[in-house]
């Protein structure tokens, strides 16, 4: 099911969102001072390309510098990437098939606004949870 959702996501909005994150990442990497934000943009872009089966968690070691970096990120690129997620989510929610994809798009708005101090990790499937309960 994840693969099917990811393929539909890729065609309808994932590729276009990835291009937005890639453009922001390249511009931010060209401006040498903003390379950490460029790397974060490219990391989130890959997540936006194939999101189902992964989730975002907060890094426990992030501190005040992550907060300051996120403030700079919102000014540089975060607001228009979040706007792209909102517009794409609304467009996806127009159709019944697109509603789960639109909800997933809305769930990406917080990481598009504050990517520093976050980590993208794989989610455990039902089989993995059942096996963990048995152990």
N, CA, C and O atoms as a GROMACS GRO file, in nm:
protein
  540
    1UNK      N    1   0.082  -0.119   0.000
    1UNK     CA    2   0.000   0.000   0.000
    1UNK      C    3   0.086   0.126   0.000
    1UNK      O    4   0.055   0.225  -0.067
    2UNK      N    5   0.198   0.121   0.078
    2UNK     CA    6   0.287   0.238   0.080
    2UNK      C    7   0.341   0.269  -0.058
    2UNK      O    8   0.349   0.385  -0.100
    3UNK      N    9   0.379   0.163  -0.130
    3UNK     CA   10   0.436   0.183  -0.263
    3UNK      C   11   0.333   0.245  -0.357
    3UNK      O   12   0.367   0.334  -0.435
    4UNK      N   13   0.210   0.199  -0.350
    4UNK     CA   14   0.105   0.254  -0.435
    4UNK      C   15   0.081   0.402  -0.401
    4UNK      O   16   0.070   0.485  -0.491
    5UNK      N   17   0.072   0.433  -0.272
    5UNK     CA   18   0.053   0.572  -0.232
    5UNK      C   19   0.172   0.658  -0.275
    5UNK      O   20   0.154   0.771  -0.320
    6UNK      N   21   0.293   0.605  -0.261
    6UNK     CA   22   0.412   0.681  -0.302
    6UNK      C   23   0.413   0.705  -0.452
    6UNK      O   24   0.453   0.813  -0.496
    7UNK      N   25   0.371   0.608  -0.530
    7UNK     CA   26   0.369   0.626  -0.676
    7UNK      C   27   0.266   0.731  -0.716
    7UNK      O   28   0.294   0.817  -0.801
    8UNK      N   29   0.146   0.725  -0.656
    8UNK     CA   30   0.044   0.826  -0.685
    8UNK      C   31   0.093   0.963  -0.640
    8UNK      O   32   0.077   1.063  -0.710
    9UNK      N   33   0.154   0.967  -0.520
    9UNK     CA   34   0.209   1.092  -0.467
    9UNK      C   35   0.314   1.149  -0.561
    9UNK      O   36   0.314   1.268  -0.589
   10UNK      N   37   0.403   1.064  -0.609
   10UNK     CA   38   0.512   1.106  -0.698
   10UNK      C   39   0.457   1.175  -0.822
   10UNK      O   40   0.508   1.279  -0.863
   11UNK      N   41   0.354   1.116  -0.880
   11UNK     CA   42   0.297   1.171  -1.004
   11UNK      C   43   0.220   1.301  -0.978
   11UNK      O   44   0.235   1.398  -1.052
   12UNK      N   45   0.140   1.303  -0.872
   12UNK     CA   46   0.052   1.418  -0.850
   12UNK      C   47   0.121   1.539  -0.787
   12UNK      O   48   0.094   1.652  -0.827
   13UNK      N   49   0.209   1.516  -0.689
   13UNK     CA   50   0.269   1.635  -0.627
   13UNK      C   51   0.413   1.615  -0.581
   13UNK      O   52   0.485   1.714  -0.567
   14UNK      N   53   0.456   1.494  -0.558
   14UNK     CA   54   0.589   1.471  -0.502
   14UNK      C   55   0.702   1.524  -0.588
   14UNK      O   56   0.797   1.584  -0.536
   15UNK      N   57   0.693   1.502  -0.718
   15UNK     CA   58   0.799   1.546  -0.807
   15UNK      C   59   0.810   1.698  -0.808
   15UNK      O   60   0.920   1.753  -0.809
   16UNK      N   61   0.695   1.766  -0.808
   16UNK     CA   62   0.697   1.912  -0.814
   16UNK      C   63   0.746   1.972  -0.684
   16UNK      O   64   0.818   2.072  -0.684
   17UNK      N   65   0.707   1.911  -0.572
   17UNK     CA   66   0.758   1.959  -0.444
   17UNK      C   67   0.908   1.935  -0.433
   17UNK      O   68   0.982   2.018  -0.381
   18UNK      N   69   0.953   1.820  -0.483
   18UNK     CA   70   1.096   1.791  -0.483
   18UNK      C   71   1.172   1.895  -0.564
   18UNK      O   72   1.279   1.939  -0.522
   19UNK      N   73   1.119   1.935  -0.678
   19UNK     CA   74   1.185   2.038  -0.758
   19UNK      C   75   1.196   2.170  -0.682
   19UNK      O   76   1.297   2.239  -0.693
   20UNK      N   77   1.093   2.206  -0.607
   20UNK     CA   78   1.098   2.328  -0.526
   20UNK      C   79   1.205   2.320  -0.419
   20UNK      O   80   1.282   2.414  -0.400
   21UNK      N   81   1.211   2.206  -0.348
   21UNK     CA   82   1.314   2.188  -0.246
   21UNK      C   83   1.454   2.183  -0.309
   21UNK      O   84   1.549   2.237  -0.252
   22UNK      N   85   1.466   2.119  -0.424
   22UNK     CA   86   1.596   2.112  -0.491
   22UNK      C   87   1.641   2.250  -0.536
   22UNK      O   88   1.759   2.284  -0.523
   23UNK      N   89   1.549   2.330  -0.589
   23UNK     CA   90   1.585   2.466  -0.631
   23UNK      C   91   1.632   2.549  -0.511
   23UNK      O   92   1.732   2.619  -0.518
   24UNK      N   93   1.557   2.539  -0.401
   24UNK     CA   94   1.598   2.612  -0.280
   24UNK      C   95   1.732   2.561  -0.229
   24UNK      O   96   1.817   2.641  -0.188
   25UNK      N   97   1.752   2.429  -0.232
   25UNK     CA   98   1.878   2.372  -0.185
   25UNK      C   99   1.996   2.416  -0.268
   25UNK      O  100   2.103   2.446  -0.214
   26UNK      N  101   1.979   2.420  -0.399
   26UNK     CA  102   2.089   2.460  -0.487
   26UNK      C  103   2.123   2.608  -0.466
   26UNK      O  104   2.240   2.644  -0.457
   27UNK      N  105   2.020   2.692  -0.458
   27UNK     CA  106   2.045   2.835  -0.436
   27UNK      C  107   2.113   2.856  -0.301
   27UNK      O  108   2.207   2.936  -0.291
   28UNK      N  109   2.067   2.786  -0.198
   28UNK     CA  110   2.126   2.803  -0.067
   28UNK      C  111   2.268   2.746  -0.059
   28UNK      O  112   2.350   2.795   0.019
   29UNK      N  113   2.297   2.645  -0.138
   29UNK     CA  114   2.434   2.591  -0.140
   29UNK      C  115   2.529   2.681  -0.219
   29UNK      O  116   2.648   2.685  -0.191
   30UNK      N  117   2.476   2.751  -0.318
   30UNK     CA  118   2.560   2.844  -0.393
   30UNK      C  119   2.606   2.959  -0.304
   30UNK      O  120   2.721   3.003  -0.311
   31UNK      N  121   2.516   3.007  -0.219
   31UNK     CA  122   2.550   3.111  -0.121
   31UNK      C  123   2.620   3.039  -0.006
   31UNK      O  124   2.553   2.982   0.080
   32UNK      N  125   2.747   3.039  -0.002
   32UNK     CA  126   2.828   2.952   0.082
   32UNK      C  127   2.788   2.955   0.230
   32UNK      O  128   2.794   2.853   0.297
   33UNK      N  129   2.748   3.068   0.280
   33UNK     CA  130   2.712   3.080   0.421
   33UNK      C  131   2.589   2.995   0.454
   33UNK      O  132   2.574   2.950   0.568
   34UNK      N  133   2.502   2.974   0.358
   34UNK     CA  134   2.376   2.906   0.383
   34UNK      C  135   2.379   2.757   0.345
   34UNK      O  136   2.273   2.698   0.324
   35UNK      N  137   2.496   2.697   0.336
   35UNK     CA  138   2.506   2.556   0.299
   35UNK      C  139   2.429   2.464   0.395
   35UNK      O  140   2.366   2.370   0.346
   36UNK      N  141   2.430   2.484   0.528
   36UNK     CA  142   2.351   2.394   0.614
   36UNK      C  143   2.202   2.394   0.581
   36UNK      O  144   2.136   2.291   0.590
   37UNK      N  145   2.148   2.509   0.542
   37UNK     CA  146   2.008   2.515   0.503
   37UNK      C  147   1.986   2.450   0.368
   37UNK      O  148   1.881   2.390   0.344
   38UNK      N  149   2.083   2.460   0.279
   38UNK     CA  150   2.074   2.393   0.150
   38UNK      C  151   2.072   2.242   0.166
   38UNK      O  152   1.995   2.173   0.098
   39UNK      N  153   2.155   2.190   0.254
   39UNK     CA  154   2.156   2.046   0.280
   39UNK      C  155   2.023   2.002   0.341
   39UNK      O  156   1.969   1.898   0.304
   40UNK      N  157   1.972   2.080   0.434
   40UNK     CA  158   1.842   2.048   0.495
   40UNK      C  159   1.731   2.050   0.390
   40UNK      O  160   1.641   1.966   0.393
   41UNK      N  161   1.737   2.143   0.297
   41UNK     CA  162   1.637   2.152   0.192
   41UNK      C  163   1.642   2.029   0.102
   41UNK      O  164   1.538   1.974   0.065
   42UNK      N  165   1.761   1.986   0.066
   42UNK     CA  166   1.773   1.867  -0.019
   42UNK      C  167   1.728   1.741   0.055
   42UNK      O  168   1.668   1.652  -0.005
   43UNK      N  169   1.757   1.734   0.184
   43UNK     CA  170   1.714   1.619   0.266
   43UNK      C  171   1.562   1.611   0.272
   43UNK      O  172   1.504   1.503   0.257
   44UNK      N  173   1.497   1.724   0.293
   44UNK     CA  174   1.351   1.725   0.298
   44UNK      C  175   1.291   1.703   0.159
   44UNK      O  176   1.184   1.645   0.146
   45UNK      N  177   1.362   1.749   0.057
   45UNK     CA  178   1.315   1.726  -0.080
   45UNK      C  179   1.307   1.579  -0.114
   45UNK      O  180   1.212   1.536  -0.180
   46UNK      N  181   1.403   1.502  -0.068
   46UNK     CA  182   1.399   1.357  -0.091
   46UNK      C  183   1.282   1.296  -0.013
   46UNK      O  184   1.216   1.204  -0.062
   47UNK      N  185   1.257   1.346   0.106
   47UNK     CA  186   1.142   1.300   0.185
   47UNK      C  187   1.012   1.337   0.115
   47UNK      O  188   0.919   1.256   0.113
   48UNK      N  189   1.004   1.456   0.058
   48UNK     CA  190   0.883   1.499  -0.012
   48UNK      C  191   0.862   1.421  -0.142
   48UNK      O  192   0.750   1.414  -0.193
   49UNK      N  193   0.968   1.363  -0.194
   49UNK     CA  194   0.957   1.283  -0.316
   49UNK      C  195   0.892   1.148  -0.290
   49UNK      O  196   0.816   1.100  -0.374
   50UNK      N  197   0.918   1.086  -0.175
   50UNK     CA  198   0.871   0.951  -0.142
   50UNK      C  199   0.840   0.945   0.008
   50UNK      O  200   0.918   0.885   0.082
   51UNK      N  201   0.729   1.005   0.056
   51UNK     CA  202   0.708   1.023   0.200
   51UNK      C  203   0.648   0.905   0.276
   51UNK      O  204   0.675   0.889   0.395
   52UNK      N  205   0.569   0.823   0.211
   52UNK     CA  206   0.498   0.719   0.284
   52UNK      C  207   0.595   0.610   0.326
   52UNK      O  208   0.676   0.563   0.246
   53UNK      N  209   0.586   0.571   0.452
   53UNK     CA  210   0.678   0.474   0.509
   53UNK      C  211   0.789   0.539   0.590
   53UNK      O  212   0.875   0.471   0.645
   54UNK      N  213   0.786   0.672   0.597
   54UNK     CA  214   0.882   0.746   0.678
   54UNK      C  215   0.809   0.852   0.759
   54UNK      O  216   0.698   0.893   0.724
   55UNK      N  217   0.871   0.894   0.866
   55UNK     CA  218   0.812   0.997   0.951
   55UNK      C  219   0.920   1.091   1.002
   55UNK      O  220   1.039   1.062   0.992
   56UNK      N  221   0.879   1.202   1.056
   56UNK     CA  222   0.970   1.304   1.107
   56UNK      C  223   0.965   1.301   1.260
   56UNK      O  224   0.857   1.304   1.319
   57UNK      N  225   1.082   1.296   1.322
   57UNK     CA  226   1.091   1.301   1.468
   57UNK      C  227   1.189   1.411   1.506
   57UNK      O  228   1.279   1.446   1.429
   58UNK      N  229   1.171   1.463   1.625
   58UNK     CA  230   1.261   1.568   1.674
   58UNK      C  231   1.390   1.504   1.725
   58UNK      O  232   1.388   1.399   1.789
   59UNK      N  233   1.502   1.568   1.695
   59UNK     CA  234   1.631   1.524   1.747
   59UNK      C  235   1.643   1.573   1.890
   59UNK      O  236   1.626   1.692   1.916
   60UNK      N  237   1.672   1.484   1.984
   60UNK     CA  238   1.682   1.529   2.123
   60UNK      C  239   1.805   1.615   2.149
   60UNK      O  240   1.810   1.685   2.250
   61UNK      N  241   1.904   1.610   2.060
   61UNK     CA  242   2.027   1.686   2.083
   61UNK      C  243   2.023   1.826   2.024
   61UNK      O  244   2.117   1.903   2.043
   62UNK      N  245   1.917   1.861   1.954
   62UNK     CA  246   1.910   1.995   1.895
   62UNK      C  247   1.879   2.097   2.004
   62UNK      O  248   1.810   2.067   2.102
   63UNK      N  249   1.931   2.216   1.985
   63UNK     CA  250   1.915   2.317   2.089
   63UNK      C  251   1.877   2.451   2.032
   63UNK      O  252   1.800   2.461   1.937
   64UNK      N  253   1.933   2.554   2.093
   64UNK     CA  254   1.898   2.692   2.056
   64UNK      C  255   1.944   2.727   1.915
   64UNK      O  256   1.880   2.808   1.847
   65UNK      N  257   2.053   2.666   1.870
   65UNK     CA  258   2.101   2.697   1.735
   65UNK      C  259   2.003   2.646   1.629
   65UNK      O  260   1.989   2.707   1.523
   66UNK      N  261   1.937   2.534   1.657
   66UNK     CA  262   1.835   2.486   1.564
   66UNK      C  263   1.720   2.585   1.554
   66UNK      O  264   1.668   2.611   1.446
   67UNK      N  265   1.680   2.640   1.668
   67UNK     CA  266   1.572   2.739   1.668
   67UNK      C  267   1.612   2.862   1.587
   67UNK      O  268   1.535   2.910   1.505
   68UNK      N  269   1.732   2.913   1.611
   68UNK     CA  270   1.780   3.030   1.535
   68UNK      C  271   1.793   2.999   1.387
   68UNK      O  272   1.759   3.082   1.302
   69UNK      N  273   1.842   2.879   1.356
   69UNK     CA  274   1.853   2.838   1.217
   69UNK      C  275   1.717   2.827   1.150
   69UNK      O  276   1.703   2.860   1.032
   70UNK      N  277   1.618   2.780   1.224
   70UNK     CA  278   1.483   2.770   1.167
   70UNK      C  279   1.422   2.907   1.142
   70UNK      O  280   1.346   2.923   1.046
   71UNK      N  281   1.454   3.004   1.225
   71UNK     CA  282   1.405   3.141   1.202
   71UNK      C  283   1.463   3.194   1.071
   71UNK      O  284   1.391   3.254   0.991
   72UNK      N  285   1.590   3.171   1.050
   72UNK     CA  286   1.654   3.214   0.924
   72UNK      C  287   1.595   3.137   0.806
   72UNK      O  288   1.573   3.194   0.700
   73UNK      N  289   1.570   3.008   0.826
   73UNK     CA  290   1.513   2.923   0.720
   73UNK      C  291   1.376   2.976   0.676
   73UNK      O  292   1.349   2.982   0.556
   74UNK      N  293   1.292   3.012   0.770
   74UNK     CA  294   1.158   3.062   0.734
   74UNK      C  295   1.170   3.185   0.645
   74UNK      O  296   1.093   3.201   0.551
   75UNK      N  297   1.265   3.271   0.675
   75UNK     CA  298   1.283   3.392   0.595
   75UNK      C  299   1.337   3.357   0.456
   75UNK      O  300   1.292   3.414   0.356
   76UNK      N  301   1.433   3.265   0.449
   76UNK     CA  302   1.498   3.235   0.322
   76UNK      C  303   1.410   3.152   0.228
   76UNK      O  304   1.394   3.188   0.111
   77UNK      N  305   1.353   3.042   0.277
   77UNK     CA  306   1.283   2.952   0.187
   77UNK      C  307   1.162   2.884   0.248
   77UNK      O  308   1.077   2.835   0.174
   78UNK      N  309   1.150   2.881   0.378
   78UNK     CA  310   1.047   2.801   0.441
   78UNK      C  311   0.905   2.846   0.412
   78UNK      O  312   0.816   2.762   0.397
   79UNK      N  313   0.883   2.976   0.405
   79UNK     CA  314   0.745   3.023   0.387
   79UNK      C  315   0.689   2.985   0.252
   79UNK      O  316   0.571   2.948   0.244
   80UNK      N  317   0.769   2.992   0.145
   80UNK     CA  318   0.713   2.959   0.014
   80UNK      C  319   0.706   2.808  -0.008
   80UNK      O  320   0.622   2.762  -0.085
   81UNK      N  321   0.792   2.730   0.057
   81UNK     CA  322   0.779   2.585   0.049
   81UNK      C  323   0.657   2.538   0.129
   81UNK      O  324   0.587   2.446   0.086
   82UNK      N  325   0.631   2.600   0.243
   82UNK     CA  326   0.510   2.567   0.319
   82UNK      C  327   0.385   2.606   0.240
   82UNK      O  328   0.285   2.534   0.242
   83UNK      N  329   0.391   2.718   0.172
   83UNK     CA  330   0.279   2.760   0.088
   83UNK      C  331   0.256   2.660  -0.026
   83UNK      O  332   0.142   2.633  -0.060
   84UNK      N  333   0.363   2.607  -0.083
   84UNK     CA  334   0.349   2.505  -0.188
   84UNK      C  335   0.281   2.380  -0.133
   84UNK      O  336   0.199   2.319  -0.202
   85UNK      N  337   0.315   2.340  -0.010
   85UNK     CA  338   0.250   2.224   0.051
   85UNK      C  339   0.101   2.252   0.075
   85UNK      O  340   0.017   2.164   0.054
   86UNK      N  341   0.068   2.371   0.119
   86UNK     CA  342  -0.072   2.404   0.145
   86UNK      C  343  -0.153   2.405   0.016
   86UNK      O  344  -0.262   2.350   0.011
   87UNK      N  345  -0.101   2.468  -0.088
   87UNK     CA  346  -0.171   2.474  -0.216
   87UNK      C  347  -0.185   2.334  -0.275
   87UNK      O  348  -0.292   2.297  -0.323
   88UNK      N  349  -0.080   2.256  -0.270
   88UNK     CA  350  -0.084   2.120  -0.321
   88UNK      C  351  -0.181   2.034  -0.240
   88UNK      O  352  -0.254   1.953  -0.297
   89UNK      N  353  -0.183   2.051  -0.108
   89UNK     CA  354  -0.275   1.975  -0.024
   89UNK      C  355  -0.420   2.008  -0.053
   89UNK      O  356  -0.504   1.918  -0.058
   90UNK      N  357  -0.450   2.134  -0.073
   90UNK     CA  358  -0.587   2.174  -0.107
   90UNK      C  359  -0.627   2.114  -0.242
   90UNK      O  360  -0.738   2.064  -0.257
   91UNK      N  361  -0.537   2.121  -0.339
   91UNK     CA  362  -0.567   2.064  -0.471
   91UNK      C  363  -0.588   1.913  -0.463
   91UNK      O  364  -0.676   1.860  -0.532
   92UNK      N  365  -0.510   1.844  -0.382
   92UNK     CA  366  -0.526   1.700  -0.369
   92UNK      C  367  -0.655   1.663  -0.298
   92UNK      O  368  -0.715   1.560  -0.328
   93UNK      N  369  -0.699   1.744  -0.203
   93UNK     CA  370  -0.821   1.714  -0.128
   93UNK      C  371  -0.948   1.736  -0.208
   93UNK      O  372  -1.057   1.701  -0.161
   94UNK      N  373  -0.939   1.791  -0.326
   94UNK     CA  374  -1.058   1.812  -0.409
   94UNK      C  375  -1.116   1.677  -0.453
   94UNK      O  376  -1.238   1.663  -0.463
   95UNK      N  377  -1.031   1.579  -0.479
   95UNK     CA  378  -1.079   1.447  -0.521
   95UNK      C  379  -1.080   1.353  -0.402
   95UNK      O  380  -1.004   1.371  -0.307
   96UNK      N  381  -1.164   1.252  -0.407
   96UNK     CA  382  -1.173   1.155  -0.298
   96UNK      C  383  -1.045   1.074  -0.288
   96UNK      O  384  -0.997   1.048  -0.178
   97UNK      N  385  -0.989   1.036  -0.400
   97UNK     CA  386  -0.866   0.957  -0.399
   97UNK      C  387  -0.748   1.039  -0.344
   97UNK      O  388  -0.657   0.984  -0.284
   98UNK      N  389  -0.751   1.168  -0.366
   98UNK     CA  390  -0.641   1.253  -0.324
   98UNK      C  391  -0.645   1.297  -0.179
   98UNK      O  392  -0.549   1.358  -0.132
   99UNK      N  393  -0.753   1.268  -0.106
   99UNK     CA  394  -0.765   1.315   0.032
   99UNK      C  395  -0.652   1.263   0.121
   99UNK      O  396  -0.593   1.342   0.194
  100UNK      N  397  -0.617   1.132   0.118
  100UNK     CA  398  -0.504   1.089   0.202
  100UNK      C  399  -0.372   1.157   0.164
  100UNK      O  400  -0.288   1.183   0.250
  101UNK      N  401  -0.357   1.185   0.036
  101UNK     CA  402  -0.236   1.253  -0.009
  101UNK      C  403  -0.236   1.399   0.037
  101UNK      O  404  -0.131   1.452   0.075
  102UNK      N  405  -0.351   1.462   0.033
  102UNK     CA  406  -0.362   1.600   0.080
  102UNK      C  407  -0.332   1.610   0.229
  102UNK      O  408  -0.266   1.704   0.274
  103UNK      N  409  -0.382   1.513   0.306
  103UNK     CA  410  -0.354   1.512   0.450
  103UNK      C  411  -0.205   1.494   0.474
  103UNK      O  412  -0.147   1.561   0.560
  104UNK      N  413  -0.141   1.405   0.397
  104UNK     CA  414   0.004   1.387   0.409
  104UNK      C  415   0.078   1.516   0.372
  104UNK      O  416   0.181   1.548   0.432
  105UNK      N  417   0.025   1.588   0.274
  105UNK     CA  418   0.085   1.716   0.236
  105UNK      C  419   0.076   1.817   0.348
  105UNK      O  420   0.172   1.890   0.375
  106UNK      N  421  -0.038   1.823   0.415
  106UNK     CA  422  -0.054   1.915   0.528
  106UNK      C  423   0.037   1.876   0.644
  106UNK      O  424   0.081   1.964   0.719
  107UNK      N  425   0.065   1.748   0.660
  107UNK     CA  426   0.154   1.703   0.768
  107UNK      C  427   0.299   1.744   0.742
  107UNK      O  428   0.381   1.744   0.834
  108UNK      N  429   0.332   1.777   0.617
  108UNK     CA  430   0.467   1.820   0.583
  108UNK      C  431   0.491   1.969   0.603
  108UNK      O  432   0.604   2.015   0.596
  109UNK      N  433   0.385   2.044   0.629
  109UNK     CA  434   0.400   2.189   0.648
  109UNK      C  435   0.492   2.222   0.765
  109UNK      O  436   0.578   2.309   0.751
  110UNK      N  437   0.478   2.156   0.882
  110UNK     CA  438   0.569   2.192   0.993
  110UNK      C  439   0.717   2.168   0.962
  110UNK      O  440   0.801   2.250   1.000
  111UNK      N  441   0.750   2.059   0.894
  111UNK     CA  442   0.892   2.037   0.863
  111UNK      C  443   0.940   2.132   0.754
  111UNK      O  444   1.058   2.164   0.748
  112UNK      N  445   0.850   2.177   0.668
  112UNK     CA  446   0.893   2.274   0.567
  112UNK      C  447   0.918   2.412   0.631
  112UNK      O  448   0.992   2.493   0.576
  113UNK      N  449   0.855   2.438   0.745
  113UNK     CA  450   0.879   2.564   0.815
  113UNK      C  451   0.996   2.558   0.912
  113UNK      O  452   1.062   2.659   0.935
  114UNK      N  453   1.023   2.439   0.969
  114UNK     CA  454   1.130   2.426   1.069
  114UNK      C  455   1.202   2.292   1.051
  114UNK      O  456   1.176   2.199   1.126
  115UNK      N  457   1.293   2.282   0.953
  115UNK     CA  458   1.357   2.154   0.926
  115UNK      C  459   1.475   2.121   1.017
  115UNK      O  460   1.508   2.004   1.035
  116UNK      N  461   1.538   2.222   1.075
  116UNK     CA  462   1.655   2.195   1.157
  116UNK      C  463   1.610   2.142   1.294
  116UNK      O  464   1.514   2.192   1.352
  117UNK      N  465   1.680   2.041   1.342
  117UNK     CA  466   1.643   1.978   1.468
  117UNK      C  467   1.544   1.865   1.449
  117UNK      O  468   1.489   1.813   1.546
  118UNK      N  469   1.522   1.826   1.324
  118UNK     CA  470   1.431   1.716   1.293
  118UNK      C  471   1.508   1.608   1.219
  118UNK      O  472   1.610   1.634   1.155
  119UNK      N  473   1.458   1.486   1.228
  119UNK     CA  474   1.520   1.372   1.162
  119UNK      C  475   1.412   1.291   1.093
  119UNK      O  476   1.303   1.272   1.149
  120UNK      N  477   1.439   1.242   0.974
  120UNK     CA  478   1.344   1.160   0.899
  120UNK      C  479   1.384   1.014   0.919
  120UNK      O  480   1.496   0.973   0.887
  121UNK      N  481   1.291   0.936   0.974
  121UNK     CA  482   1.319   0.795   1.006
  121UNK      C  483   1.212   0.708   0.943
  121UNK      O  484   1.100   0.753   0.920
  122UNK      N  485   1.246   0.582   0.915
  122UNK     CA  486   1.144   0.491   0.862
  122UNK      C  487   1.042   0.456   0.970
  122UNK      O  488   1.076   0.444   1.087
  123UNK      N  489   0.918   0.440   0.927
  123UNK     CA  490   0.814   0.398   1.021
  123UNK      C  491   0.811   0.246   1.025
  123UNK      O  492   0.839   0.180   0.926
  124UNK      N  493   0.776   0.194   1.139
  124UNK     CA  494   0.764   0.049   1.152
  124UNK      C  495   0.629   0.007   1.095
  124UNK      O  496   0.526   0.067   1.126
  125UNK      N  497   0.631  -0.096   1.011
  125UNK     CA  498   0.508  -0.149   0.954
  125UNK      C  499   0.436  -0.237   1.053
  125UNK      O  500   0.488  -0.264   1.162
  126UNK      N  501   0.319  -0.282   1.018
  126UNK     CA  502   0.240  -0.369   1.106
  126UNK      C  503   0.315  -0.497   1.137
  126UNK      O  504   0.311  -0.546   1.250
  127UNK      N  505   0.384  -0.553   1.038
  127UNK     CA  506   0.461  -0.676   1.059
  127UNK      C  507   0.573  -0.653   1.159
  127UNK      O  508   0.598  -0.738   1.244
  128UNK      N  509   0.642  -0.540   1.149
  128UNK     CA  510   0.750  -0.509   1.241
  128UNK      C  511   0.700  -0.488   1.384
  128UNK      O  512   0.766  -0.529   1.480
  129UNK      N  513   0.584  -0.425   1.399
  129UNK     CA  514   0.527  -0.404   1.533
  129UNK      C  515   0.484  -0.536   1.595
  129UNK      O  516   0.504  -0.557   1.714
  130UNK      N  517   0.425  -0.626   1.516
  130UNK     CA  518   0.383  -0.756   1.567
  130UNK      C  519   0.503  -0.839   1.610
  130UNK      O  520   0.500  -0.908   1.712
  131UNK      N  521   0.610  -0.833   1.531
  131UNK     CA  522   0.731  -0.907   1.564
  131UNK      C  523   0.797  -0.851   1.690
  131UNK      O  524   0.853  -0.926   1.769
  132UNK      N  525   0.791  -0.719   1.708
  132UNK     CA  526   0.849  -0.657   1.828
  132UNK      C  527   0.771  -0.695   1.953
  132UNK      O  528   0.828  -0.710   2.061
  133UNK      N  529   0.637  -0.710   1.939
  133UNK     CA  530   0.557  -0.750   2.055
  133UNK      C  531   0.587  -0.894   2.097
  133UNK      O  532   0.579  -0.927   2.215
  134UNK      N  533   0.620  -0.977   2.001
  134UNK     CA  534   0.649  -1.117   2.031
  134UNK      C  535   0.785  -1.134   2.100
  134UNK      O  536   0.804  -1.227   2.179
  135UNK      N  537   0.876  -1.045   2.072
  135UNK     CA  538   1.012  -1.058   2.127
  135UNK      C  539   1.022  -1.016   2.270
  135UNK      O  540   1.130  -1.022   2.329
   0.00000   0.00000   0.00000
